[in-house]
């Protein structure tokens, strides 16, 4: 029995698909199938039911899966112990990020880490905050930069790296340019430009409208906050955005939101506090917290 066979078996079980498992492992799909067939021959029992479109575990496969994961975790633990003892940092760090990261200089963070630890491979993916939190929880990401709209779920540690006021913005020709302050209920009848659901910013804005007994009329959605600002600038609606974004676009008119008062946008670094953490991920999280700290 080889560790590679166990790794392939776990990947197929988690992906429920040979092709996706092969892509995740960066190997050819026939190789994955062949190694799992060899494992099944050695065990004398089928581990996977291939009769349906989605690959499913057999009863034997379901019983074997926790032990396969434990074996792989034990090997990772051996490597981690050796790396910590010798002071080596190598391996891989997987990071996720939201598109609306404001003035946080993430490329600088990644470049600095790479300069110090060139043996570590860094992967970066963009998604909404809810998907990033799920990815951190299940191990797809070691760390993620998220929009924080409340307390993260259990098992997730976090540190706020950006905390700034939220303001309402309108275009230069909008009648609201005469206003210095506004309440969200006064925007209820206006077309609202917003980030999509699943983002931390959208969750904050929706909750704020609800707190002001108002219902937002979102007519335009964009995943990039800069596109939100540009749409507002062209007179296609109003928006609620972080102060740093409003001040970046000087042609936009920003208004303080007085009700509900104290609305703020928060970016946070999130990581898993339960389960194994590789030496590379541990060092990356430590350096990221130091570099991004308020």
Secondary structure by P-SEA (a helix, b strand, c coil): ccaaaaaaaaaaaaaccaaaaaaaacccaaaaaaaaaaaaaaaccccccccccbbbbcaaaaaaaaaaaaaaaaaaaaaaaaaaaacccbbbbbbbbbccccccaaaaaaaaaaaacccbbbbbbbbcaaaaaaaaaacccccccccccccccccbbbbbcbbbbbbbbbccccccccccccccccccccbbbbcccccaaaaaaaaaaaaaccccccccccccaaaaaaaaaaccbbbbbcaaaaaaaccbbbbbbccccbbbbbbbbbbbccccccaaaaaaaaaaaaaacc
